[in-house]
Amino acid sequence: MNEQELEKQLARNEFQPIYFLYGEEPFLVERAGRLIMDKGVDPAMRDFNLNIYYGGDCRGTEILDTAQTLPMFAERRVVVVRQADKLPAATQEGLLSYLANPCPETCLLFLAAKPDLRRKFFAELKKRPGSLEFKKLYENRLTPFITAEAAGHGKKIESSGAELLAFLVGNNLQELVSQVEKASLYVGNRPAITLEDVRSIVSQSKSFSAFELARFLGEKNLSRAMGTLQAMLQNGEEAPMILGALSSHFRRIWRIRELADRKLPPAEIGAQLKISSYFLGEQLSQAKRYPVGELRDLFERFFRCDLAVKTGAAAATVLQGLLYETCTGGRER
């Protein structure tokens, strides 16, 4: 079973007597668990028919007794065991018999982050039809995730907009979901979320400001870089964060430059470095402005700036000097 199949089953009011949701994406585990709770119990009857336990703080007899108690004035009872991977071995052993013969009026939901699937209890849970693992979403799966989230709001999102959002936010799924929701509200009745809509939504975020600063520095656009830096400092951004973002960006530019110097075609460079097609052309253009020797000098500047800031130098002065030296090579304009 996958997440889409789970949603379809619940929409048809079809519930498994036992669910086991686990994996490295706690946001997705929690969201699926919340969906089961919301669909499984009428909000007006939750005080009577929704029971929540925590694996490290409950006894197996509590879970068993509650799971075998008929629901009150409702179709089903939902019993949730959070942090199920912390259930003591004796409790796991005591629950095995219930897995073989669950109460049909109860939906017993186990939520776990890193269960030991070698243990008999979790191995048996994994065999159940209500078992669902949420694996870590890596970069290549973020854009489809964003597209699906937008579709859930009745919107299409331009691929470039989804790629920009994935690039800026990374695999913080809760933040991605929040940004897609903001974008959906921002466009109102329009059916599509454009790249410019995404830029408008994230323009005040720290990650977007750092992204813009790195881009302007990569283009050696001194005036735009200085303006962005001033805005970031006025908004309370700290020098170590700014230097870290610039270092991360130019490490990628350095790798692009090395591969380009080896005459690799752009598509292969993008594939090797996992750079989306939307950003590849822009970053290739930046790499052409920075020979390897100049990049080496730039990273020496990063180191000196970091040391200067940490030893009490004025952050604004240090960073402005960094931008000027990088964009002009230290020469008078």
PADOPA-137099 format. One line per field, with one value per residue (C-alpha): residue number from 1; residue in one letter; x, y, z. Coordinates in Angstrom, 1 decimal, always signed. Layout:
BEGIN
n <- c(NUM | ...);
res <- c(A | ...);
px <- c(X | ...);
py <- c(Y | ...);
pz <- c(Z | ...);
END
This chain:
BEGIN
n <- c(1 | 2 | 3 | 4 | 5 | 6 | 7 | 8 | 9 | 10 | 11 | 12 | 13 | 14 | 15 | 16 | 17 | 18 | 19 | 20 | 21 | 22 | 23 | 24 | 25 | 26 | 27 | 28 | 29 | 30 | 31 | 32 | 33 | 34 | 35 | 36 | 37 | 38 | 39 | 40 | 41 | 42 | 43 | 44 | 45 | 46 | 47 | 48 | 49 | 50 | 51 | 52 | 53 | 54 | 55 | 56 | 57 | 58 | 59 | 60 | 61 | 62 | 63 | 64 | 65 | 66 | 67 | 68 | 69 | 70 | 71 | 72 | 73 | 74 | 75 | 76 | 77 | 78 | 79 | 80 | 81 | 82 | 83 | 84 | 85 | 86 | 87 | 88 | 89 | 90 | 91 | 92 | 93 | 94 | 95 | 96 | 97 | 98 | 99 | 100 | 101 | 102 | 103 | 104 | 105 | 106 | 107 | 108 | 109 | 110 | 111 | 112 | 113 | 114 | 115 | 116 | 117 | 118 | 119 | 120 | 121 | 122 | 123 | 124 | 125 | 126 | 127 | 128 | 129 | 130 | 131 | 132 | 133 | 134 | 135 | 136 | 137 | 138 | 139 | 140 | 141 | 142 | 143 | 144 | 145 | 146 | 147 | 148 | 149 | 150 | 151 | 152 | 153 | 154 | 155 | 156 | 157 | 158 | 159 | 160 | 161 | 162 | 163 | 164 | 165 | 166 | 167 | 168 | 169 | 170 | 171 | 172 | 173 | 174 | 175 | 176 | 177 | 178 | 179 | 180 | 181 | 182 | 183 | 184 | 185 | 186 | 187 | 188 | 189 | 190 | 191 | 192 | 193 | 194 | 195 | 196 | 197 | 198 | 199 | 200 | 201 | 202 | 203 | 204 | 205 | 206 | 207 | 208 | 209 | 210 | 211 | 212 | 213 | 214 | 215 | 216 | 217 | 218 | 219 | 220 | 221 | 222 | 223 | 224 | 225 | 226 | 227 | 228 | 229 | 230 | 231 | 232 | 233 | 234 | 235 | 236 | 237 | 238 | 239 | 240 | 241 | 242 | 243 | 244 | 245 | 246 | 247 | 248 | 249 | 250 | 251 | 252 | 253 | 254 | 255 | 256 | 257 | 258 | 259 | 260 | 261 | 262 | 263 | 264 | 265 | 266 | 267 | 268 | 269 | 270 | 271 | 272 | 273 | 274 | 275 | 276 | 277 | 278 | 279 | 280 | 281 | 282 | 283 | 284 | 285 | 286 | 287 | 288 | 289 | 290 | 291 | 292 | 293 | 294 | 295 | 296 | 297 | 298 | 299 | 300 | 301 | 302 | 303 | 304 | 305 | 306 | 307 | 308 | 309 | 310 | 311 | 312 | 313 | 314 | 315 | 316 | 317 | 318 | 319 | 320 | 321 | 322 | 323 | 324 | 325 | 326 | 327 | 328 | 329 | 330 | 331 | 332 | 333);
res <- c(M | N | E | Q | E | L | E | K | Q | L | A | R | N | E | F | Q | P | I | Y | F | L | Y | G | E | E | P | F | L | V | E | R | A | G | R | L | I | M | D | K | G | V | D | P | A | M | R | D | F | N | L | N | I | Y | Y | G | G | D | C | R | G | T | E | I | L | D | T | A | Q | T | L | P | M | F | A | E | R | R | V | V | V | V | R | Q | A | D | K | L | P | A | A | T | Q | E | G | L | L | S | Y | L | A | N | P | C | P | E | T | C | L | L | F | L | A | A | K | P | D | L | R | R | K | F | F | A | E | L | K | K | R | P | G | S | L | E | F | K | K | L | Y | E | N | R | L | T | P | F | I | T | A | E | A | A | G | H | G | K | K | I | E | S | S | G | A | E | L | L | A | F | L | V | G | N | N | L | Q | E | L | V | S | Q | V | E | K | A | S | L | Y | V | G | N | R | P | A | I | T | L | E | D | V | R | S | I | V | S | Q | S | K | S | F | S | A | F | E | L | A | R | F | L | G | E | K | N | L | S | R | A | M | G | T | L | Q | A | M | L | Q | N | G | E | E | A | P | M | I | L | G | A | L | S | S | H | F | R | R | I | W | R | I | R | E | L | A | D | R | K | L | P | P | A | E | I | G | A | Q | L | K | I | S | S | Y | F | L | G | E | Q | L | S | Q | A | K | R | Y | P | V | G | E | L | R | D | L | F | E | R | F | F | R | C | D | L | A | V | K | T | G | A | A | A | A | T | V | L | Q | G | L | L | Y | E | T | C | T | G | G | R | E | R);
px <- c(+0.0 | +1.1 | -0.1 | -2.5 | -4.1 | -4.5 | -6.3 | -8.6 | -9.4 | -10.3 | -12.3 | -14.4 | -14.7 | -12.6 | -10.3 | -7.8 | -8.0 | -4.2 | -2.0 | +1.7 | +3.1 | +6.9 | +9.9 | +12.5 | +10.0 | +8.2 | +6.1 | +4.6 | +4.2 | +2.3 | +0.2 | -1.0 | -1.6 | -3.6 | -5.7 | -6.6 | -7.6 | -9.6 | -11.4 | -11.8 | -13.5 | -16.2 | -14.8 | -17.8 | -17.0 | -13.2 | -13.3 | -15.0 | -13.4 | -9.9 | -7.2 | -3.5 | -0.6 | +3.2 | +5.4 | +7.8 | +5.1 | +2.4 | +1.8 | +0.7 | -2.4 | -3.6 | -3.4 | -5.0 | -7.9 | -8.6 | -8.4 | -10.9 | -13.3 | -16.3 | -16.7 | -19.3 | -22.1 | -19.9 | -18.8 | -15.2 | -12.7 | -9.2 | -6.3 | -3.0 | +0.4 | +2.9 | +6.7 | +5.9 | +9.6 | +10.0 | +7.6 | +9.4 | +10.2 | +7.7 | +4.9 | +5.7 | +5.5 | +2.1 | +0.6 | +1.5 | -1.6 | -3.8 | -2.2 | -3.4 | -7.0 | -7.7 | -11.0 | -13.0 | -14.5 | -11.1 | -8.5 | -5.2 | -2.5 | +1.2 | +3.5 | +7.2 | +10.4 | +13.0 | +11.5 | +13.7 | +12.2 | +14.2 | +12.1 | +9.1 | +6.5 | +7.6 | +8.2 | +4.6 | +3.3 | +5.1 | +3.3 | -0.1 | -1.9 | -2.0 | +1.7 | +3.2 | +6.8 | +7.7 | +11.2 | +13.4 | +12.5 | +15.7 | +16.2 | +15.0 | +11.6 | +10.9 | +9.6 | +7.0 | +6.1 | +5.5 | +3.5 | +1.3 | +0.8 | -0.3 | -2.7 | -4.2 | -5.1 | -6.6 | -3.6 | -0.9 | +2.6 | +5.1 | +8.1 | +10.5 | +8.5 | +8.5 | +12.2 | +12.9 | +10.9 | +12.7 | +16.1 | +15.3 | +13.5 | +15.2 | +13.6 | +11.9 | +8.5 | +6.5 | +7.9 | +7.4 | +3.7 | +3.3 | +4.9 | +2.6 | -0.4 | +0.7 | +1.2 | -2.2 | -3.9 | -1.8 | -2.9 | -6.6 | -8.8 | -6.0 | -5.5 | -1.7 | +1.2 | +3.9 | +7.6 | +7.0 | +4.3 | +6.8 | +9.4 | +6.9 | +5.9 | +9.5 | +11.1 | +11.2 | +12.6 | +16.2 | +17.0 | +15.8 | +17.9 | +20.9 | +20.1 | +19.9 | +23.1 | +25.0 | +23.5 | +24.5 | +28.0 | +28.2 | +27.3 | +29.8 | +26.9 | +28.4 | +25.5 | +22.8 | +25.0 | +25.6 | +21.9 | +20.9 | +23.6 | +22.4 | +18.8 | +19.9 | +21.9 | +19.0 | +16.8 | +19.1 | +20.9 | +24.2 | +27.6 | +28.3 | +25.0 | +25.7 | +29.3 | +28.0 | +25.4 | +28.0 | +30.5 | +28.0 | +27.0 | +30.6 | +31.6 | +29.0 | +30.3 | +33.8 | +32.7 | +30.8 | +33.9 | +36.1 | +33.7 | +33.2 | +37.0 | +37.0 | +34.6 | +31.7 | +28.4 | +26.0 | +23.5 | +26.1 | +27.3 | +23.7 | +23.3 | +26.6 | +25.9 | +22.2 | +21.4 | +18.0 | +17.7 | +16.1 | +19.3 | +21.9 | +22.3 | +22.5 | +25.2 | +27.2 | +27.2 | +28.5 | +31.2 | +32.5 | +33.2 | +35.4 | +38.5 | +39.7 | +42.5 | +40.0 | +37.8 | +40.7 | +41.3 | +37.6 | +37.7 | +40.7 | +38.7 | +35.8 | +38.2 | +39.7 | +36.2 | +35.0 | +38.0 | +37.7 | +34.0 | +34.7 | +37.4 | +35.3 | +35.5 | +32.4 | +30.4 | +29.0 | +32.5 | +34.0 | +31.2 | +31.1 | +34.9 | +34.4 | +31.8 | +33.9 | +37.1 | +35.2 | +33.3 | +36.2 | +39.3 | +40.3 | +40.8 | +39.5 | +36.4);
py <- c(+0.0 | +3.5 | +6.9 | +7.4 | +4.0 | +4.8 | +8.0 | +6.3 | +3.5 | +6.0 | +8.1 | +4.9 | +4.5 | +1.3 | +0.8 | -1.8 | -3.2 | -2.5 | +0.2 | +0.4 | +3.7 | +4.2 | +5.6 | +8.4 | +11.1 | +12.0 | +14.7 | +12.1 | +9.5 | +12.0 | +13.3 | +9.8 | +9.0 | +12.2 | +11.3 | +8.0 | +9.6 | +12.3 | +9.9 | +7.2 | +9.1 | +11.7 | +14.9 | +15.0 | +11.5 | +11.7 | +11.9 | +8.5 | +6.7 | +8.0 | +6.8 | +7.7 | +6.0 | +6.4 | +3.4 | +4.1 | +5.1 | +2.5 | -1.2 | -3.7 | -4.5 | -0.9 | -1.1 | -4.5 | -3.6 | -0.4 | -2.1 | -4.8 | -2.2 | -1.7 | +1.9 | +4.1 | +5.3 | +5.0 | +2.7 | +2.2 | +3.0 | +4.3 | +3.4 | +5.1 | +4.0 | +6.8 | +6.0 | +2.4 | +1.6 | +2.3 | -0.4 | -2.7 | -6.3 | -7.8 | -5.5 | -6.4 | -10.0 | -9.5 | -7.8 | -10.5 | -12.5 | -9.5 | -9.0 | -12.5 | -11.8 | -8.0 | -6.6 | -5.6 | -2.6 | -1.1 | +0.6 | +0.1 | +2.5 | +2.1 | +5.1 | +4.7 | +6.3 | +3.6 | +0.3 | -2.8 | -4.8 | -7.8 | -8.2 | -10.5 | -7.9 | -5.4 | -8.1 | -9.2 | -5.7 | -5.1 | -8.1 | -6.4 | -4.8 | -1.6 | -1.3 | +1.8 | +3.0 | +6.6 | +6.8 | +9.9 | +12.2 | +13.0 | +15.9 | +14.1 | +13.4 | +16.9 | +18.4 | +15.6 | +16.0 | +19.7 | +19.1 | +16.6 | +19.0 | +21.8 | +19.4 | +18.7 | +22.4 | +22.2 | +24.0 | +23.2 | +24.5 | +25.3 | +23.0 | +25.9 | +27.1 | +23.7 | +23.4 | +26.8 | +25.9 | +22.6 | +24.3 | +26.9 | +24.9 | +21.5 | +18.4 | +20.2 | +18.8 | +20.7 | +24.0 | +22.9 | +22.1 | +25.5 | +27.3 | +25.5 | +26.4 | +30.0 | +30.0 | +28.4 | +31.1 | +33.8 | +33.0 | +32.9 | +31.7 | +31.3 | +27.6 | +27.7 | +28.7 | +30.4 | +30.8 | +34.5 | +33.5 | +31.3 | +34.1 | +36.5 | +34.0 | +33.2 | +36.6 | +37.5 | +34.2 | +33.9 | +31.1 | +33.2 | +36.2 | +34.0 | +32.4 | +35.9 | +37.1 | +34.0 | +34.5 | +38.1 | +37.4 | +34.5 | +37.0 | +39.5 | +42.0 | +44.3 | +46.7 | +44.0 | +42.0 | +45.0 | +45.8 | +42.3 | +42.1 | +45.4 | +44.1 | +40.8 | +42.6 | +45.0 | +42.0 | +40.6 | +37.9 | +36.9 | +36.9 | +33.1 | +32.1 | +34.4 | +33.1 | +29.5 | +30.0 | +31.6 | +28.8 | +26.2 | +27.9 | +28.4 | +24.8 | +23.8 | +26.5 | +25.1 | +21.5 | +22.8 | +24.7 | +21.6 | +19.4 | +22.1 | +22.4 | +18.6 | +19.3 | +17.4 | +18.3 | +20.4 | +17.5 | +15.2 | +17.9 | +18.4 | +14.6 | +14.2 | +17.1 | +16.6 | +20.2 | +20.8 | +21.9 | +25.1 | +26.2 | +24.5 | +27.1 | +30.0 | +28.2 | +27.2 | +30.9 | +31.8 | +29.1 | +30.6 | +33.8 | +32.0 | +30.2 | +27.6 | +29.9 | +32.7 | +30.3 | +29.2 | +32.9 | +33.3 | +30.5 | +32.0 | +35.2 | +33.2 | +31.9 | +35.3 | +36.8 | +34.1 | +34.5 | +38.3 | +38.2 | +35.7 | +37.9 | +40.9 | +42.7 | +44.6 | +42.1 | +44.7 | +46.0 | +42.6 | +41.3 | +44.4 | +44.1 | +40.4 | +41.4 | +44.2 | +42.2 | +39.3 | +41.3 | +43.6 | +41.6 | +44.4 | +46.8 | +50.3 | +50.5);
pz <- c(+0.0 | -0.7 | +0.5 | -2.4 | -1.9 | +1.8 | +1.0 | -1.5 | +1.0 | +3.7 | +1.3 | +0.8 | +4.5 | +4.3 | +7.3 | +8.2 | +11.8 | +12.1 | +10.6 | +10.9 | +9.6 | +9.9 | +8.3 | +8.0 | +7.1 | +10.3 | +8.6 | +6.3 | +9.0 | +11.2 | +8.3 | +7.3 | +11.0 | +11.4 | +8.3 | +9.8 | +13.1 | +11.4 | +9.1 | +11.6 | +14.4 | +14.3 | +16.0 | +18.3 | +19.6 | +20.0 | +23.8 | +23.8 | +20.8 | +20.3 | +22.6 | +22.3 | +24.0 | +23.9 | +23.4 | +26.3 | +28.8 | +28.5 | +29.3 | +26.8 | +28.9 | +28.5 | +24.7 | +24.6 | +27.0 | +25.0 | +21.6 | +22.8 | +24.1 | +21.8 | +20.5 | +22.2 | +19.9 | +16.9 | +14.1 | +15.3 | +18.0 | +17.0 | +19.2 | +18.5 | +19.7 | +19.1 | +19.3 | +18.8 | +18.3 | +22.0 | +23.1 | +25.6 | +24.3 | +26.8 | +25.6 | +22.0 | +22.9 | +24.6 | +21.6 | +19.1 | +19.8 | +19.1 | +15.6 | +14.7 | +15.8 | +15.9 | +17.0 | +13.9 | +15.6 | +16.4 | +14.2 | +16.0 | +14.7 | +15.3 | +14.5 | +14.5 | +13.2 | +13.3 | +14.3 | +14.5 | +11.7 | +12.8 | +15.9 | +15.5 | +16.5 | +13.8 | +11.3 | +11.7 | +11.6 | +8.3 | +6.8 | +7.5 | +4.6 | +6.6 | +6.7 | +5.0 | +5.0 | +4.4 | +3.0 | +3.0 | +0.1 | -1.8 | -4.2 | -7.2 | -5.6 | -4.2 | -7.4 | -7.9 | -4.2 | -4.7 | -7.9 | -6.0 | -3.1 | -5.6 | -7.2 | -3.8 | -3.7 | -7.2 | -8.8 | -11.4 | -10.7 | -13.3 | -13.3 | -12.9 | -9.9 | -8.3 | -8.9 | -7.4 | -4.3 | -3.9 | -4.3 | -1.7 | +0.9 | +0.5 | +2.0 | +4.9 | +3.9 | +6.4 | +5.1 | +1.5 | +2.2 | +3.9 | +0.9 | -1.6 | +0.5 | +0.6 | -3.2 | -3.8 | -1.7 | -3.4 | -6.9 | -5.9 | -8.7 | -11.2 | -12.0 | -12.2 | -9.9 | -11.9 | -11.3 | -10.5 | -8.0 | -6.2 | -6.3 | -4.7 | -2.0 | -1.0 | -1.6 | +2.1 | +3.2 | +4.4 | +1.9 | -1.0 | +0.1 | +0.4 | -3.0 | -4.6 | -3.0 | -4.3 | -7.8 | -8.0 | -6.7 | -9.3 | -12.0 | -10.5 | -10.3 | -7.6 | -7.3 | -7.0 | -4.6 | -2.4 | -2.3 | -1.4 | +1.3 | +2.9 | +3.0 | +4.6 | +7.3 | +8.0 | +8.4 | +11.1 | +9.0 | +10.6 | +8.8 | +9.4 | +7.8 | +4.8 | +4.4 | +4.7 | +2.0 | -0.3 | +0.3 | -0.5 | -3.7 | -4.9 | -4.1 | -6.6 | -9.1 | -8.6 | -9.5 | -12.5 | -13.7 | -13.3 | -15.3 | -17.9 | -18.3 | -19.0 | -21.9 | -20.4 | -22.0 | -19.9 | -19.5 | -18.1 | -15.7 | -14.5 | -14.0 | -12.1 | -9.8 | -9.6 | -10.7 | -12.0 | -15.6 | -14.5 | -12.7 | -14.8 | -17.5 | -15.0 | -13.0 | -16.0 | -17.0 | -13.5 | -13.7 | -16.9 | -15.0 | -12.4 | -13.5 | -10.9 | -9.7 | -9.0 | -7.1 | -5.0 | -4.2 | -3.4 | -0.8 | +0.8 | +1.1 | +2.7 | +5.3 | +6.1 | +6.4 | +8.7 | +10.9 | +10.9 | +11.9 | +14.7 | +16.1 | +16.4 | +13.0 | +11.8 | +9.8 | +7.3 | +6.5 | +6.1 | +3.8 | +1.7 | +1.2 | +0.2 | -2.5 | -3.8 | -4.1 | -5.7 | -8.3 | -9.2 | -8.4 | -6.0 | -8.9 | -9.1 | -11.3);
END
